[in-house]
Amino acid sequence: MLEGIYDLFESVNTPHYSNADGSQRIADRMEVHRFDHQPELEGVKVVLFGVMDGRKSGDNEGCAGAPQSIRECLYRLTPHHHWGATVDLGDLRPGITEADTAAAVQSVSAELMQMGIIPVVIGGGQNWTSALYRALEPFGQSVEMVTIDARLDFGADPDDSNSRNFMNDIILHEPNYLFDYTNIGHQGYLTDPDTLELLEKMQFKSERLGNVMSGAHRMEPILRDADLVSFDASSIRASDHAAHSEAGPNGLDAVTACQLARYAGMSDRVKSIGFFEHNPDLDQRNLGAQLMAQLIWHALDGIYAQKADIPKCSLDEYTKYVIDLDEVNQDVIFHKSPRSDRWWMEVPYPPQKGNHKRKSHLVSCGHEDYIEATQGKLPERWWETFKKLA
């Protein structure tokens, strides 16, 4: 399929921009699919592509026009000098049916990921997250997934998959390879308590907006373990991003949203990131598109700042700390990276699931978890992971 990949895409009309102040622009560093040029993908680390299909986004169908409006702003931004080769494939042509579009998103993403390329998907409804999830199936590994959303997209009619209930498709997909799922930024008054209870029963979780805003750095270990990150533009408050049919007065601020996007990119595990639901029909002075472009800039900057930490290197060079928790009769083993000062915990597999090849699971954590253990408390993230392994 890769040989004919460009047949699925509309080429890019490169936005006009000025270098009058002498600054280099992303447009100068991006290999772009034009009508007369198809970039080589071998050796590329990141590929951008748009999805011009908003048919399953409810009242927010204008999100089909997001790729070009965001690209107009993204190409004007200045990249850092350490950024590597990046390709813009253009915009995926909508299928005759929504299922056709989903199949195309899945097949393109799967091909790219198996080449070691991270697809950054722009535009359309958040329901295309399901296709990105299915694209991970060929890896044959358990998946950890993070959504950034003001709502939890479960419920409604399971036979009508859309941007408000796409998580049904993921949870019910067979084979089930979803090991962990976290939503970041839900707002309590927009969330059905039954859905939160369902998440708890499945040993998944959602971080409330207040928890995120009081310490966004605590979301970094969650995003560091993510294979797939899906960002809904409606998670941002309307004063910072009004370009969504359900934009509200509360939500993430622009700075925090960019911080989360960079954390997502910095994950050595991340295989795909999607930025969905921006609606240019509702944009004010193009401010929403500018913010979405800045989110993508931060994700790219994170990707090119990856430290090749776990799981891409050996633990031998890490500093090891062993905390003996007498009250629970359990040692908690921490590892600290000399490359990035980031922390991990070892969580043992329960005895009945002993594996002679791998007797513990490494989970990302923060310095706070280490401090908590030194005070005699079992870190919550350790316990949650242990229950999943049981």
KEMISE-839195 format. One record per residue (C-alpha): residue number from 1; residue in one letter; chain; x, y, z. Coordinates in steps of 0.1 Angstrom, whole numbers. Example, Ala and Ser with C-alpha at 12.3 -4.5 7.8 and 13.67 -1.06 7.14 Angstrom:
! KEMISE-839195
{resi->1&resn->A&chain->A&c1->123&c2->-45&c3->78} .
{resi->2&resn->S&chain->A&c1->137&c2->-11&c3->71} .
This chain:
! KEMISE-839195
{resi->1&resn->M&chain->A&c1->0&c2->0&c3->0} .
{resi->2&resn->L&chain->A&c1->29&c2->24&c3->8} .
{resi->3&resn->E&chain->A&c1->38&c2->27&c3->-29} .
{resi->4&resn->G&chain->A&c1->4&c2->42&c3->-37} .
{resi->5&resn->I&chain->A&c1->0&c2->61&c3->-4} .
{resi->6&resn->Y&chain->A&c1->0&c2->95&c3->-21} .
{resi->7&resn->D&chain->A&c1->-30&c2->85&c3->-42} .
{resi->8&resn->L&chain->A&c1->-51&c2->87&c3->-11} .
{resi->9&resn->F&chain->A&c1->-41&c2->123&c3->-4} .
{resi->10&resn->E&chain->A&c1->-48&c2->158&c3->-17} .
{resi->11&resn->S&chain->A&c1->-15&c2->176&c3->-21} .
{resi->12&resn->V&chain->A&c1->-7&c2->206&c3->0} .
{resi->13&resn->N&chain->A&c1->-12&c2->242&c3->-12} .
{resi->14&resn->T&chain->A&c1->17&c2->257&c3->7} .
{resi->15&resn->P&chain->A&c1->5&c2->287&c3->27} .
{resi->16&resn->H&chain->A&c1->21&c2->321&c3->19} .
{resi->17&resn->Y&chain->A&c1->43&c2->333&c3->47} .
{resi->18&resn->S&chain->A&c1->70&c2->360&c3->51} .
{resi->19&resn->N&chain->A&c1->106&c2->356&c3->61} .
{resi->20&resn->A&chain->A&c1->110&c2->394&c3->63} .
{resi->21&resn->D&chain->A&c1->125&c2->392&c3->98} .
{resi->22&resn->G&chain->A&c1->150&c2->366&c3->87} .
{resi->23&resn->S&chain->A&c1->136&c2->338&c3->108} .
{resi->24&resn->Q&chain->A&c1->133&c2->303&c3->94} .
{resi->25&resn->R&chain->A&c1->98&c2->289&c3->92} .
{resi->26&resn->I&chain->A&c1->85&c2->254&c3->95} .
{resi->27&resn->A&chain->A&c1->76&c2->257&c3->58} .
{resi->28&resn->D&chain->A&c1->113&c2->259&c3->51} .
{resi->29&resn->R&chain->A&c1->120&c2->226&c3->69} .
{resi->30&resn->M&chain->A&c1->89&c2->206&c3->60} .
{resi->31&resn->E&chain->A&c1->90&c2->181&c3->31} .
{resi->32&resn->V&chain->A&c1->56&c2->187&c3->15} .
{resi->33&resn->H&chain->A&c1->35&c2->166&c3->-8} .
{resi->34&resn->R&chain->A&c1->28&c2->189&c3->-38} .
{resi->35&resn->F&chain->A&c1->12&c2->181&c3->-71} .
{resi->36&resn->D&chain->A&c1->46&c2->177&c3->-86} .
{resi->37&resn->H&chain->A&c1->65&c2->162&c3->-56} .
{resi->38&resn->Q&chain->A&c1->61&c2->132&c3->-34} .
{resi->39&resn->P&chain->A&c1->85&c2->132&c3->-5} .
{resi->40&resn->E&chain->A&c1->106&c2->101&c3->4} .
{resi->41&resn->L&chain->A&c1->95&c2->86&c3->37} .
{resi->42&resn->E&chain->A&c1->125&c2->64&c3->44} .
{resi->43&resn->G&chain->A&c1->143&c2->77&c3->75} .
{resi->44&resn->V&chain->A&c1->116&c2->102&c3->84} .
{resi->45&resn->K&chain->A&c1->106&c2->104&c3->121} .
{resi->46&resn->V&chain->A&c1->73&c2->123&c3->119} .
{resi->47&resn->V&chain->A&c1->45&c2->126&c3->93} .
{resi->48&resn->L&chain->A&c1->16&c2->150&c3->94} .
{resi->49&resn->F&chain->A&c1->-16&c2->144&c3->76} .
{resi->50&resn->G&chain->A&c1->-51&c2->159&c3->77} .
{resi->51&resn->V&chain->A&c1->-85&c2->142&c3->77} .
{resi->52&resn->M&chain->A&c1->-111&c2->163&c3->59} .
{resi->53&resn->D&chain->A&c1->-141&c2->144&c3->73} .
{resi->54&resn->G&chain->A&c1->-164&c2->157&c3->101} .
{resi->55&resn->R&chain->A&c1->-194&c2->136&c3->94} .
{resi->56&resn->K&chain->A&c1->-194&c2->119&c3->128} .
{resi->57&resn->S&chain->A&c1->-187&c2->149&c3->149} .
{resi->58&resn->G&chain->A&c1->-223&c2->159&c3->156} .
{resi->59&resn->D&chain->A&c1->-229&c2->197&c3->154} .
{resi->60&resn->N&chain->A&c1->-192&c2->203&c3->148} .
{resi->61&resn->E&chain->A&c1->-190&c2->191&c3->112} .
{resi->62&resn->G&chain->A&c1->-170&c2->222&c3->103} .
{resi->63&resn->C&chain->A&c1->-140&c2->204&c3->118} .
{resi->64&resn->A&chain->A&c1->-135&c2->188&c3->83} .
{resi->65&resn->G&chain->A&c1->-119&c2->221&c3->73} .
{resi->66&resn->A&chain->A&c1->-94&c2->221&c3->101} .
{resi->67&resn->P&chain->A&c1->-63&c2->208&c3->83} .
{resi->68&resn->Q&chain->A&c1->-59&c2->237&c3->60} .
{resi->69&resn->S&chain->A&c1->-67&c2->264&c3->85} .
{resi->70&resn->I&chain->A&c1->-43&c2->249&c3->111} .
{resi->71&resn->R&chain->A&c1->-16&c2->244&c3->84} .
{resi->72&resn->E&chain->A&c1->-18&c2->281&c3->75} .
{resi->73&resn->C&chain->A&c1->-7&c2->290&c3->110} .
{resi->74&resn->L&chain->A&c1->16&c2->261&c3->116} .
{resi->75&resn->Y&chain->A&c1->38&c2->268&c3->86} .
{resi->76&resn->R&chain->A&c1->45&c2->303&c3->98} .
{resi->77&resn->L&chain->A&c1->60&c2->291&c3->131} .
{resi->78&resn->T&chain->A&c1->97&c2->289&c3->137} .
{resi->79&resn->P&chain->A&c1->112&c2->254&c3->144} .
{resi->80&resn->H&chain->A&c1->140&c2->246&c3->167} .
{resi->81&resn->H&chain->A&c1->174&c2->238&c3->152} .
{resi->82&resn->H&chain->A&c1->174&c2->202&c3->165} .
{resi->83&resn->W&chain->A&c1->142&c2->192&c3->146} .
{resi->84&resn->G&chain->A&c1->147&c2->163&c3->121} .
{resi->85&resn->A&chain->A&c1->130&c2->153&c3->89} .
{resi->86&resn->T&chain->A&c1->93&c2->159&c3->89} .
{resi->87&resn->V&chain->A&c1->69&c2->152&c3->60} .
{resi->88&resn->D&chain->A&c1->34&c2->167&c3->53} .
{resi->89&resn->L&chain->A&c1->15&c2->140&c3->34} .
{resi->90&resn->G&chain->A&c1->-14&c2->164&c3->27} .
{resi->91&resn->D&chain->A&c1->-51&c2->157&c3->34} .
{resi->92&resn->L&chain->A&c1->-67&c2->123&c3->33} .
{resi->93&resn->R&chain->A&c1->-96&c2->123&c3->8} .
{resi->94&resn->P&chain->A&c1->-129&c2->116&c3->26} .
{resi->95&resn->G&chain->A&c1->-143&c2->81&c3->17} .
{resi->96&resn->I&chain->A&c1->-178&c2->76&c3->2} .
{resi->97&resn->T&chain->A&c1->-188&c2->64&c3->37} .
{resi->98&resn->E&chain->A&c1->-174&c2->72&c3->71} .
{resi->99&resn->A&chain->A&c1->-162&c2->35&c3->73} .
{resi->100&resn->D&chain->A&c1->-141&c2->42&c3->42} .
{resi->101&resn->T&chain->A&c1->-124&c2->71&c3->58} .
{resi->102&resn->A&chain->A&c1->-118&c2->51&c3->90} .
{resi->103&resn->A&chain->A&c1->-103&c2->23&c3->69} .
{resi->104&resn->A&chain->A&c1->-79&c2->47&c3->52} .
{resi->105&resn->V&chain->A&c1->-68&c2->64&c3->84} .
{resi->106&resn->Q&chain->A&c1->-62&c2->30&c3->99} .
{resi->107&resn->S&chain->A&c1->-42&c2->16&c3->69} .
{resi->108&resn->V&chain->A&c1->-21&c2->47&c3->64} .
{resi->109&resn->S&chain->A&c1->-13&c2->50&c3->101} .
{resi->110&resn->A&chain->A&c1->-5&c2->13&c3->105} .
{resi->111&resn->E&chain->A&c1->20&c2->15&c3->75} .
{resi->112&resn->L&chain->A&c1->37&c2->46&c3->89} .
{resi->113&resn->M&chain->A&c1->39&c2->32&c3->125} .
{resi->114&resn->Q&chain->A&c1->54&c2->0&c3->113} .
{resi->115&resn->M&chain->A&c1->81&c2->20&c3->95} .
{resi->116&resn->G&chain->A&c1->89&c2->37&c3->128} .
{resi->117&resn->I&chain->A&c1->72&c2->69&c3->118} .
{resi->118&resn->I&chain->A&c1->49&c2->88&c3->142} .
{resi->119&resn->P&chain->A&c1->18&c2->100&c3->124} .
{resi->120&resn->V&chain->A&c1->4&c2->133&c3->137} .
{resi->121&resn->V&chain->A&c1->-32&c2->135&c3->126} .
{resi->122&resn->I&chain->A&c1->-49&c2->169&c3->122} .
{resi->123&resn->G&chain->A&c1->-86&c2->176&c3->118} .
{resi->124&resn->G&chain->A&c1->-119&c2->158&c3->116} .
{resi->125&resn->G&chain->A&c1->-139&c2->144&c3->145} .
{resi->126&resn->Q&chain->A&c1->-123&c2->127&c3->175} .
{resi->127&resn->N&chain->A&c1->-140&c2->94&c3->164} .
{resi->128&resn->W&chain->A&c1->-110&c2->88&c3->141} .
{resi->129&resn->T&chain->A&c1->-91&c2->79&c3->173} .
{resi->130&resn->S&chain->A&c1->-107&c2->44&c3->169} .
{resi->131&resn->A&chain->A&c1->-89&c2->40&c3->136} .
{resi->132&resn->L&chain->A&c1->-56&c2->50&c3->151} .
{resi->133&resn->Y&chain->A&c1->-62&c2->25&c3->179} .
{resi->134&resn->R&chain->A&c1->-69&c2->-3&c3->154} .
{resi->135&resn->A&chain->A&c1->-37&c2->6&c3->135} .
{resi->136&resn->L&chain->A&c1->-17&c2->-5&c3->166} .
{resi->137&resn->E&chain->A&c1->-31&c2->-41&c3->163} .
{resi->138&resn->P&chain->A&c1->-3&c2->-54&c3->141} .
{resi->139&resn->F&chain->A&c1->23&c2->-47&c3->168} .
{resi->140&resn->G&chain->A&c1->7&c2->-75&c3->189} .
{resi->141&resn->Q&chain->A&c1->14&c2->-56&c3->221} .
{resi->142&resn->S&chain->A&c1->-8&c2->-42&c3->248} .
{resi->143&resn->V&chain->A&c1->-17&c2->-5&c3->243} .
{resi->144&resn->E&chain->A&c1->-18&c2->24&c3->267} .
{resi->145&resn->M&chain->A&c1->-40&c2->53&c3->255} .
{resi->146&resn->V&chain->A&c1->-46&c2->88&c3->267} .
{resi->147&resn->T&chain->A&c1->-74&c2->112&c3->256} .
{resi->148&resn->I&chain->A&c1->-75&c2->149&c3->266} .
{resi->149&resn->D&chain->A&c1->-112&c2->158&c3->267} .
{resi->150&resn->A&chain->A&c1->-137&c2->177&c3->288} .
{resi->151&resn->R&chain->A&c1->-161&c2->148&c3->284} .
{resi->152&resn->L&chain->A&c1->-159&c2->110&c3->286} .
{resi->153&resn->D&chain->A&c1->-169&c2->97&c3->252} .
{resi->154&resn->F&chain->A&c1->-188&c2->66&c3->262} .
{resi->155&resn->G&chain->A&c1->-225&c2->57&c3->260} .
{resi->156&resn->A&chain->A&c1->-253&c2->65&c3->236} .
{resi->157&resn->D&chain->A&c1->-262&c2->42&c3->207} .
{resi->158&resn->P&chain->A&c1->-234&c2->15&c3->203} .
{resi->159&resn->D&chain->A&c1->-245&c2->10&c3->167} .
{resi->160&resn->D&chain->A&c1->-239&c2->46&c3->158} .
{resi->161&resn->S&chain->A&c1->-202&c2->53&c3->164} .
{resi->162&resn->N&chain->A&c1->-194&c2->90&c3->166} .
{resi->163&resn->S&chain->A&c1->-171&c2->115&c3->183} .
{resi->164&resn->R&chain->A&c1->-192&c2->114&c3->215} .
{resi->165&resn->N&chain->A&c1->-191&c2->76&c3->220} .
{resi->166&resn->F&chain->A&c1->-161&c2->63&c3->200} .
{resi->167&resn->M&chain->A&c1->-146&c2->48&c3->232} .
{resi->168&resn->N&chain->A&c1->-173&c2->21&c3->229} .
{resi->169&resn->D&chain->A&c1->-156&c2->9&c3->198} .
{resi->170&resn->I&chain->A&c1->-122&c2->8&c3->215} .
{resi->171&resn->I&chain->A&c1->-134&c2->-9&c3->247} .
{resi->172&resn->L&chain->A&c1->-155&c2->-35&c3->228} .
{resi->173&resn->H&chain->A&c1->-129&c2->-42&c3->201} .
{resi->174&resn->E&chain->A&c1->-118&c2->-78&c3->197} .
{resi->175&resn->P&chain->A&c1->-91&c2->-88&c3->203} .
{resi->176&resn->N&chain->A&c1->-88&c2->-65&c3->233} .
{resi->177&resn->Y&chain->A&c1->-53&c2->-52&c3->236} .
{resi->178&resn->L&chain->A&c1->-60&c2->-20&c3->257} .
{resi->179&resn->F&chain->A&c1->-40&c2->-24&c3->288} .
{resi->180&resn->D&chain->A&c1->-45&c2->11&c3->302} .
{resi->181&resn->Y&chain->A&c1->-66&c2->42&c3->294} .
{resi->182&resn->T&chain->A&c1->-67&c2->76&c3->311} .
{resi->183&resn->N&chain->A&c1->-86&c2->107&c3->302} .
{resi->184&resn->I&chain->A&c1->-71&c2->140&c3->312} .
{resi->185&resn->G&chain->A&c1->-93&c2->171&c3->319} .
{resi->186&resn->H&chain->A&c1->-129&c2->159&c3->324} .
{resi->187&resn->Q&chain->A&c1->-153&c2->184&c3->339} .
{resi->188&resn->G&chain->A&c1->-175&c2->170&c3->366} .
{resi->189&resn->Y&chain->A&c1->-207&c2->188&c3->355} .
{resi->190&resn->L&chain->A&c1->-203&c2->174&c3->320} .
{resi->191&resn->T&chain->A&c1->-197&c2->138&c3->332} .
{resi->192&resn->D&chain->A&c1->-221&c2->110&c3->339} .
{resi->193&resn->P&chain->A&c1->-212&c2->95&c3->373} .
{resi->194&resn->D&chain->A&c1->-221&c2->61&c3->359} .
{resi->195&resn->T&chain->A&c1->-194&c2->65&c3->333} .
{resi->196&resn->L&chain->A&c1->-168&c2->73&c3->360} .
{resi->197&resn->E&chain->A&c1->-180&c2->42&c3->379} .
{resi->198&resn->L&chain->A&c1->-176&c2->21&c3->347} .
{resi->199&resn->L&chain->A&c1->-141&c2->34&c3->342} .
{resi->200&resn->E&chain->A&c1->-132&c2->24&c3->378} .
{resi->201&resn->K&chain->A&c1->-146&c2->-11&c3->373} .
{resi->202&resn->M&chain->A&c1->-125&c2->-15&c3->342} .
{resi->203&resn->Q&chain->A&c1->-95&c2->-2&c3->362} .
{resi->204&resn->F&chain->A&c1->-92&c2->29&c3->340} .
{resi->205&resn->K&chain->A&c1->-94&c2->65&c3->352} .
{resi->206&resn->S&chain->A&c1->-100&c2->101&c3->344} .
{resi->207&resn->E&chain->A&c1->-82&c2->131&c3->358} .
{resi->208&resn->R&chain->A&c1->-105&c2->160&c3->367} .
{resi->209&resn->L&chain->A&c1->-98&c2->194&c3->352} .
{resi->210&resn->G&chain->A&c1->-90&c2->208&c3->387} .
{resi->211&resn->N&chain->A&c1->-63&c2->182&c3->393} .
{resi->212&resn->V&chain->A&c1->-47&c2->190&c3->359} .
{resi->213&resn->M&chain->A&c1->-48&c2->228&c3->364} .
{resi->214&resn->S&chain->A&c1->-33&c2->225&c3->399} .
{resi->215&resn->G&chain->A&c1->-3&c2->206&c3->387} .
{resi->216&resn->A&chain->A&c1->0&c2->197&c3->350} .
{resi->217&resn->H&chain->A&c1->35&c2->182&c3->356} .
{resi->218&resn->R&chain->A&c1->17&c2->153&c3->373} .
{resi->219&resn->M&chain->A&c1->2&c2->143&c3->340} .
{resi->220&resn->E&chain->A&c1->37&c2->138&c3->325} .
{resi->221&resn->P&chain->A&c1->42&c2->102&c3->337} .
{resi->222&resn->I&chain->A&c1->7&c2->93&c3->324} .
{resi->223&resn->L&chain->A&c1->15&c2->107&c3->289} .
{resi->224&resn->R&chain->A&c1->50&c2->92&c3->290} .
{resi->225&resn->D&chain->A&c1->35&c2->57&c3->290} .
{resi->226&resn->A&chain->A&c1->11&c2->64&c3->262} .
{resi->227&resn->D&chain->A&c1->13&c2->47&c3->228} .
{resi->228&resn->L&chain->A&c1->-16&c2->68&c3->215} .
{resi->229&resn->V&chain->A&c1->-27&c2->103&c3->225} .
{resi->230&resn->S&chain->A&c1->-59&c2->119&c3->212} .
{resi->231&resn->F&chain->A&c1->-66&c2->156&c3->218} .
{resi->232&resn->D&chain->A&c1->-101&c2->171&c3->216} .
{resi->233&resn->A&chain->A&c1->-100&c2->208&c3->210} .
{resi->234&resn->S&chain->A&c1->-132&c2->212&c3->232} .
{resi->235&resn->S&chain->A&c1->-110&c2->204&c3->262} .
{resi->236&resn->I&chain->A&c1->-97&c2->240&c3->260} .
{resi->237&resn->R&chain->A&c1->-117&c2->269&c3->275} .
{resi->238&resn->A&chain->A&c1->-136&c2->291&c3->250} .
{resi->239&resn->S&chain->A&c1->-116&c2->322&c3->259} .
{resi->240&resn->D&chain->A&c1->-85&c2->304&c3->245} .
{resi->241&resn->H&chain->A&c1->-102&c2->283&c3->218} .
{resi->242&resn->A&chain->A&c1->-138&c2->292&c3->208} .
{resi->243&resn->A&chain->A&c1->-137&c2->272&c3->176} .
{resi->244&resn->H&chain->A&c1->-159&c2->243&c3->186} .
{resi->245&resn->S&chain->A&c1->-197&c2->240&c3->188} .
{resi->246&resn->E&chain->A&c1->-195&c2->230&c3->225} .
{resi->247&resn->A&chain->A&c1->-167&c2->253&c3->236} .
{resi->248&resn->G&chain->A&c1->-174&c2->263&c3->273} .
{resi->249&resn->P&chain->A&c1->-162&c2->288&c3->298} .
{resi->250&resn->N&chain->A&c1->-141&c2->263&c3->316} .
{resi->251&resn->G&chain->A&c1->-113&c2->240&c3->304} .
{resi->252&resn->L&chain->A&c1->-76&c2->239&c3->299} .
{resi->253&resn->D&chain->A&c1->-58&c2->272&c3->293} .
{resi->254&resn->A&chain->A&c1->-36&c2->276&c3->263} .
{resi->255&resn->V&chain->A&c1->-3&c2->272&c3->283} .
{resi->256&resn->T&chain->A&c1->-14&c2->240&c3->300} .
{resi->257&resn->A&chain->A&c1->-27&c2->225&c3->267} .
{resi->258&resn->C&chain->A&c1->7&c2->232&c3->251} .
{resi->259&resn->Q&chain->A&c1->25&c2->217&c3->280} .
{resi->260&resn->L&chain->A&c1->4&c2->185&c3->277} .
{resi->261&resn->A&chain->A&c1->11&c2->183&c3->240} .
{resi->262&resn->R&chain->A&c1->48&c2->185&c3->246} .
{resi->263&resn->Y&chain->A&c1->46&c2->158&c3->272} .
{resi->264&resn->A&chain->A&c1->28&c2->136&c3->247} .
{resi->265&resn->G&chain->A&c1->56&c2->141&c3->221} .
{resi->266&resn->M&chain->A&c1->84&c2->135&c3->246} .
{resi->267&resn->S&chain->A&c1->71&c2->99&c3->253} .
{resi->268&resn->D&chain->A&c1->96&c2->74&c3->239} .
{resi->269&resn->R&chain->A&c1->66&c2->50&c3->235} .
{resi->270&resn->V&chain->A&c1->43&c2->73&c3->215} .
{resi->271&resn->K&chain->A&c1->33&c2->59&c3->181} .
{resi->272&resn->S&chain->A&c1->6&c2->84&c3->171} .
{resi->273&resn->I&chain->A&c1->-9&c2->117&c3->182} .
{resi->274&resn->G&chain->A&c1->-42&c2->132&c3->170} .
{resi->275&resn->F&chain->A&c1->-55&c2->167&c3->172} .
{resi->276&resn->F&chain->A&c1->-92&c2->168&c3->165} .
{resi->277&resn->E&chain->A&c1->-125&c2->188&c3->165} .
{resi->278&resn->H&chain->A&c1->-111&c2->223&c3->157} .
{resi->279&resn->N&chain->A&c1->-139&c2->240&c3->137} .
{resi->280&resn->P&chain->A&c1->-127&c2->269&c3->115} .
{resi->281&resn->D&chain->A&c1->-163&c2->280&c3->108} .
{resi->282&resn->L&chain->A&c1->-165&c2->291&c3->145} .
{resi->283&resn->D&chain->A&c1->-130&c2->306&c3->148} .
{resi->284&resn->Q&chain->A&c1->-125&c2->342&c3->159} .
{resi->285&resn->R&chain->A&c1->-97&c2->361&c3->141} .
{resi->286&resn->N&chain->A&c1->-81&c2->327&c3->135} .
{resi->287&resn->L&chain->A&c1->-70&c2->325&c3->171} .
{resi->288&resn->G&chain->A&c1->-82&c2->289&c3->175} .
{resi->289&resn->A&chain->A&c1->-62&c2->278&c3->145} .
{resi->290&resn->Q&chain->A&c1->-31&c2->296&c3->159} .
{resi->291&resn->L&chain->A&c1->-35&c2->277&c3->192} .
{resi->292&resn->M&chain->A&c1->-39&c2->243&c3->174} .
{resi->293&resn->A&chain->A&c1->-8&c2->250&c3->154} .
{resi->294&resn->Q&chain->A&c1->11&c2->258&c3->186} .
{resi->295&resn->L&chain->A&c1->-1&c2->225&c3->201} .
{resi->296&resn->I&chain->A&c1->13&c2->207&c3->172} .
{resi->297&resn->W&chain->A&c1->45&c2->227&c3->174} .
{resi->298&resn->H&chain->A&c1->49&c2->216&c3->210} .
{resi->299&resn->A&chain->A&c1->42&c2->180&c3->201} .
{resi->300&resn->L&chain->A&c1->68&c2->181&c3->174} .
{resi->301&resn->D&chain->A&c1->93&c2->198&c3->197} .
{resi->302&resn->G&chain->A&c1->87&c2->170&c3->223} .
{resi->303&resn->I&chain->A&c1->92&c2->143&c3->197} .
{resi->304&resn->Y&chain->A&c1->125&c2->158&c3->186} .
{resi->305&resn->A&chain->A&c1->135&c2->162&c3->223} .
{resi->306&resn->Q&chain->A&c1->130&c2->125&c3->232} .
{resi->307&resn->K&chain->A&c1->157&c2->111&c3->254} .
{resi->308&resn->A&chain->A&c1->157&c2->75&c3->243} .
{resi->309&resn->D&chain->A&c1->149&c2->65&c3->279} .
{resi->310&resn->I&chain->A&c1->130&c2->33&c3->288} .
{resi->311&resn->P&chain->A&c1->119&c2->13&c3->268} .
{resi->312&resn->K&chain->A&c1->147&c2->21&c3->244} .
{resi->313&resn->C&chain->A&c1->177&c2->15&c3->266} .
{resi->314&resn->S&chain->A&c1->190&c2->-7&c3->294} .
{resi->315&resn->L&chain->A&c1->183&c2->-2&c3->330} .
{resi->316&resn->D&chain->A&c1->220&c2->-8&c3->339} .
{resi->317&resn->E&chain->A&c1->229&c2->28&c3->336} .
{resi->318&resn->Y&chain->A&c1->200&c2->40&c3->358} .
{resi->319&resn->T&chain->A&c1->202&c2->49&c3->395} .
{resi->320&resn->K&chain->A&c1->183&c2->23&c3->415} .
{resi->321&resn->Y&chain->A&c1->165&c2->30&c3->447} .
{resi->322&resn->V&chain->A&c1->148&c2->4&c3->469} .
{resi->323&resn->I&chain->A&c1->123&c2->14&c3->495} .
{resi->324&resn->D&chain->A&c1->112&c2->-12&c3->521} .
{resi->325&resn->L&chain->A&c1->76&c2->-6&c3->531} .
{resi->326&resn->D&chain->A&c1->72&c2->-26&c3->563} .
{resi->327&resn->E&chain->A&c1->35&c2->-20&c3->568} .
{resi->328&resn->V&chain->A&c1->26&c2->-37&c3->535} .
{resi->329&resn->N&chain->A&c1->56&c2->-61&c3->534} .
{resi->330&resn->Q&chain->A&c1->66&c2->-48&c3->500} .
{resi->331&resn->D&chain->A&c1->98&c2->-33&c3->485} .
{resi->332&resn->V&chain->A&c1->92&c2->-6&c3->459} .
{resi->333&resn->I&chain->A&c1->120&c2->-3&c3->434} .
{resi->334&resn->F&chain->A&c1->126&c2->30&c3->416} .
{resi->335&resn->H&chain->A&c1->148&c2->38&c3->387} .
{resi->336&resn->K&chain->A&c1->160&c2->73&c3->378} .
{resi->337&resn->S&chain->A&c1->173&c2->82&c3->344} .
{resi->338&resn->P&chain->A&c1->206&c2->100&c3->342} .
{resi->339&resn->R&chain->A&c1->196&c2->113&c3->307} .
{resi->340&resn->S&chain->A&c1->163&c2->131&c3->317} .
{resi->341&resn->D&chain->A&c1->160&c2->128&c3->356} .
{resi->342&resn->R&chain->A&c1->127&c2->110&c3->350} .
{resi->343&resn->W&chain->A&c1->115&c2->82&c3->373} .
{resi->344&resn->W&chain->A&c1->101&c2->47&c3->369} .
{resi->345&resn->M&chain->A&c1->88&c2->21&c3->393} .
{resi->346&resn->E&chain->A&c1->90&c2->-16&c3->391} .
{resi->347&resn->V&chain->A&c1->56&c2->-33&c3->397} .
{resi->348&resn->P&chain->A&c1->59&c2->-71&c3->401} .
{resi->349&resn->Y&chain->A&c1->35&c2->-95&c3->384} .
{resi->350&resn->P&chain->A&c1->13&c2->-113&c3->409} .
{resi->351&resn->P&chain->A&c1->26&c2->-149&c3->416} .
{resi->352&resn->Q&chain->A&c1->-2&c2->-166&c3->397} .
{resi->353&resn->K&chain->A&c1->9&c2->-147&c3->366} .
{resi->354&resn->G&chain->A&c1->46&c2->-152&c3->370} .
{resi->355&resn->N&chain->A&c1->66&c2->-149&c3->338} .
{resi->356&resn->H&chain->A&c1->101&c2->-164&c3->337} .
{resi->357&resn->K&chain->A&c1->112&c2->-139&c3->311} .
{resi->358&resn->R&chain->A&c1->98&c2->-107&c3->327} .
{resi->359&resn->K&chain->A&c1->89&c2->-107&c3->364} .
{resi->360&resn->S&chain->A&c1->81&c2->-70&c3->367} .
{resi->361&resn->H&chain->A&c1->64&c2->-42&c3->348} .
{resi->362&resn->L&chain->A&c1->80&c2->-7&c3->346} .
{resi->363&resn->V&chain->A&c1->56&c2->21&c3->350} .
{resi->364&resn->S&chain->A&c1->64&c2->58&c3->347} .
{resi->365&resn->C&chain->A&c1->61&c2->79&c3->378} .
{resi->366&resn->G&chain->A&c1->73&c2->112&c3->393} .
{resi->367&resn->H&chain->A&c1->96&c2->123&c3->420} .
{resi->368&resn->E&chain->A&c1->66&c2->128&c3->442} .
{resi->369&resn->D&chain->A&c1->59&c2->90&c3->441} .
{resi->370&resn->Y&chain->A&c1->94&c2->83&c3->454} .
{resi->371&resn->I&chain->A&c1->90&c2->109&c3->482} .
{resi->372&resn->E&chain->A&c1->57&c2->93&c3->491} .
{resi->373&resn->A&chain->A&c1->73&c2->58&c3->493} .
{resi->374&resn->T&chain->A&c1->101&c2->72&c3->516} .
{resi->375&resn->Q&chain->A&c1->74&c2->84&c3->539} .
{resi->376&resn->G&chain->A&c1->60&c2->48&c3->542} .
{resi->377&resn->K&chain->A&c1->31&c2->51&c3->517} .
{resi->378&resn->L&chain->A&c1->25&c2->28&c3->488} .
{resi->379&resn->P&chain->A&c1->22&c2->51&c3->457} .
{resi->380&resn->E&chain->A&c1->-13&c2->50&c3->442} .
{resi->381&resn->R&chain->A&c1->1&c2->45&c3->407} .
{resi->382&resn->W&chain->A&c1->20&c2->14&c3->418} .
{resi->383&resn->W&chain->A&c1->-11&c2->-1&c3->433} .
{resi->384&resn->E&chain->A&c1->-33&c2->7&c3->403} .
{resi->385&resn->T&chain->A&c1->-8&c2->-10&c3->380} .
{resi->386&resn->F&chain->A&c1->-4&c2->-40&c3->403} .
{resi->387&resn->K&chain->A&c1->-42&c2->-46&c3->401} .
{resi->388&resn->K&chain->A&c1->-42&c2->-44&c3->363} .
{resi->389&resn->L&chain->A&c1->-15&c2->-71&c3->363} .
{resi->390&resn->A&chain->A&c1->-34&c2->-94&c3->386} .
